Structure formats: structure tokens, C-alpha cells
């Protein structure tokens, strides 16, 4: 039996319109976090923020007042400074130093990146924190929830203004079933130019190959020929004319997955380099 060709266990199945491409022309596989993860992460971060905020007024200020006599104006100034520190300065510094991590992100395996799929800058972290004060704390997260619910990448207002979004940093896709490369078509497939296929066509080819033995001989021939005619519009040069439709479709699918596996490996290497602090 010929050796199977399988895609990597993480990543996408091709480069589409929503994929990001780095300066090295490598498509990055950085899936955005869904709304549920964003809400849970926000709850963790907001809970921590309020805990630090009230720490000053309920514990630190009374303790300081026992040692030093403070007038009301000085108390108000210290309270304002503590508020800015907790809600603005601290989130900015933490996200910058951790390259996009907050406590909620760390717990749920998320990370904030810029729209070019690279690490966020201190300016972007500051913008997220600045907008986060009203949308997360002063308005109880309602603006953030509404904005994220209607945005395809679950961006809140701070993300829209700063040019960032949140990715699933620990995302792992389930392993795909194996695809076998017909040995007689391996050389042709390796040298062929495979253009991106519509998802419906790629799924149809995969379903046909997976359920081939369940079809009647007539259905095998008809479905295989129909899929082959459509698939050849995305392949050049055409396969050998004597090749069976099933073998050609299997060769196309196996080669696509092989190339995806190599691309994903490059993506992971590039992503690791992007998020590894330089020494």
C-alpha cells in the first residue's frame, strides 16, 4: 500500500481571502478567538482590574492613613493616580512585555496580535487599554460585547481603533483522515500547479474519496467524472489521459494536503519567531 499523505494537525487547509501573508509571502494561520472565549477572558481581566482598584480604597488607603495624615485633595490625587495605574498603565505594560497576553489570555490560551498577524506594539496596547476603560469598566462591557458580536473577528472597540484582534494561541485542529497518493501520479502531482479550490469542491472531492466504496459502480463513475471536470479547472498541466478519475482526485487531494503540511510548518516556525522575544 502506498504511503499516506496527511496534513499537519493544526492550521488551515489553504490560503483564502481571510488569511494573512507575512513579508516573506508566507500565509499565517492565526485563527481568531470566538466570542465566548473573548467574554470569558474579559471577565477574568475585569475581575482582576476591579480587585486591584478596590484594594487601594478598602485596604491600602486606610493603612496609609494610619501612618500619614492626608488631606482630602491629596487622597483624591492618589486615588486618581491609582485608577490610571490599574486601568491604563498596568494593562499597557503587561500586554507589551508579554507580546499580547493578559491574565485572561494566559488562562484561556489567547493572544492579541496586530492586523498584520505580528506582535502588538506599545501604542496598540495603550489604545486597547485606553478604550478598555470606558467600554469594559465604566459601561460594564456592553459596548465591547455588542461590537464583538457583530464583528467577524470578535473585535471590541479597542481592537478596532488599535488595529488588533485576539487569536487562539493554543488552537489545535483535529487530525484529518489519511489521503493516499497513487504512485503512478506522484510525479505529476508534485510538479503540477494547484490553484486554491472553492471549499465546496474540496469537500466534495474528500467526501467522494471517503465514501467511494459505498457508491454503486455507476455512481462512482458519474460522480468521479463530474468532480474531475471541475477540479481540472484548478490544475495545470492536466493529468495523464489514461488515469482513472478516482486516482486523479486522490492525487490532487494528497498533494494539496502535503503542500499544506509544509506551509503550516513554515507558518509555525514564523509564528514562533514572531512571538519569541529577541535576546
Number of C-alpha atoms within 10 A of each C-alpha: 7 8 11 13 20 21 24 22 13 18 22 20 19 20 18 13 6 9 16 18 15 14 8 7 8 16 22 23 24 22 18 21 22 17 18 11 19 23 17 15 21 20 15 16 18 21 14 14 18 14 12 16 18 14 13 17 14 10 10 11 16 12 12 12 12 9 8 9 10 13 9 9 9 11 15 12 11 14 16 12 12 19 19 15 15 19 22 20 17 15 23 24 15 16 25 21 15 17 22 28 22 22 18 22 24 14 12 18 17 24 26 28 25 18 16 15 22 19 22 26 19 17 12 24 28 21 21 24 24 18 20 24 20 16 19 23 16 10 12 13 19 14 16 24 20 14 17 21 16 12 12 11 18 26 26 27 21 24 27 18 13 20 17 27 24 27 25 18 18 12 16 11 11 10 11 12 12 14 22 19 24 21 13 13 17 16 11 19 25 16 11 16 13 19 15 14 18 12 12 9 13 19 12 14 21 18 11 20 19 13 10 17 10 10 12 10 10 9 12 18 15 13 17 21 16 11 18 18 11 12 20 17 12 16 17 14 13 14 18 11 8 6 12 15 21 21 18 26 25 22 26 30 21 25 25 23 21 20 19 20 22 12 23 24 15 15 20 16 11 17 17 11 11 14 16 12 10 6 3
